[in-house]
């Protein structure tokens, strides 16, 4: 959840660290802190709240140095406060630590260290690491960190500095993401690539159980037992400008408007005009394994879970393989049964979601093959999968996922065609037709974006803007769209919202319908359109406020709706990709009209790397 950045070189570390933290603020914004090693001591500044408060404090203090670490916090242990803010120190204020993750045995460690005479200043689990490093420190920071981590259970990505080691930055990782960036006589650490894209494209993806000693002119990596590790230097091909707002008021709006290009990127190199096949270069499963597949299990969290539900509809319809969609946090704790010839598909933007990562490890131990749908190249889930479909969406900064979601459904569409052809459940002619429909999606999304003023106008209406609750209804392929639309609204506007299959309305939700309840009805032309219209009429009969999402040219739905948002006619199996966009816009505009911080909604963080 939290974001960490570190620097060693010849430039002002504070400027670089703060630049990186601003790029990572989506990971947490309860508090922040920076420490530098300078003149044989550790100088530190902390603040509570978002990074703007930290910026102001640094202006007054004038902190500087050429070696330092920083942190932006999403609280897990201890309330947001300066004393609980990172960095954390040993008793002598000679060793400083920043940490992303959760130390699961911190209470036992705290009790043990207290019995040895250690006094704790904070309520955090992280402070135990600083005291452990001090306990084992004999002049070599690298060795002390390795030894300390033997005592630690849980997830961590850490950066450590010491006043007596002005030329050394130590970093380590287990369960939480960490990269090392390499420059010319300088180096960086960060939780995520966008933090350092401004300064370097050369990165090392640190893996679990690895500890890195970083100096200006080089580095070494070992596991915590002292065995040397050699990692390949990767080149990040993201554009630095991709992590900036580019004139949009919020990252979320920028990312919504990026979706036509994002979908094209997801398709690029995988489908071609007039082609009758999909190419997935990183699949890495042989054809026989795919032919023999008897079951697919999709594991994911949040928005990615909704994308997985769409994937289920697609795969079962066209590839004729039974699909189970599991919430990762439930899958990992229920001792799942994994039959032979099972493929598990984790879906994740970051590739670091803790529950999803553990779920696939369980599945692999039980014999499953893993094909991940993931955005971040080199992420933990990508590395631990047998095959990968990269969504190629670029960095997503807004906490509420938008472009990641539509690119995930696009990836499922590609996988479906690929698998169905291999299994012989889709002819070349049918595949060619589906590919043509898929290639048309970006232009259909662009149409929605070009007509966004209709959505914006609806969002300004008090009956939507000031609602206390809302209901989203959909059927078949667009039942997951209802779930996702409700999630977006509640995430960023703080309006309670629920998504339901429209056929379930009479089994409870209809009791909530009054003349104060907005009901968003997802009703594009489809095999279930008539059923959807019947549901709309039932809501109107009880004075509910119906906002319909319908296909352009459907004039008849107006008489049953208070308002209508139109989308272009679309091949039904791929309609959730297009339908998602007006629902994202609706949530965005309602939230901004309510004065909410859409990029950093309260209590949420972008990447959930702790349980």
Beta strands, then each sheet from edge to edge (+ up, - down):
strand 1: 3-8
strand 2: 31-38
strand 3: 41-48
strand 4: 67-73
strand 5: 88-89
strand 6: 95-103
strand 7: 154-162
strand 8: 169-174
strand 9: 179-182
strand 10: 187-190
strand 11: 202-205
strand 12: 210-215
strand 13: 218-223
strand 14: 234-235
strand 15: 295-300
strand 16: 322-327
strand 17: 342-348
strand 18: 369-374
strand 19: 387-390
strand 20: 469-474
strand 21: 496-501
strand 22: 518-523
strand 23: 545-551
strand 24: 563-567
sheet 1: 3+ 2- 4+ 1- 10+ 9- 11+ 14-
sheet 2: 5+ 6- 7+ 8- 12+ 13-
sheet 3: 16+ 15+ 17+ 18+ 19+
sheet 4: 21+ 20+ 22+ 23+ 24+
end
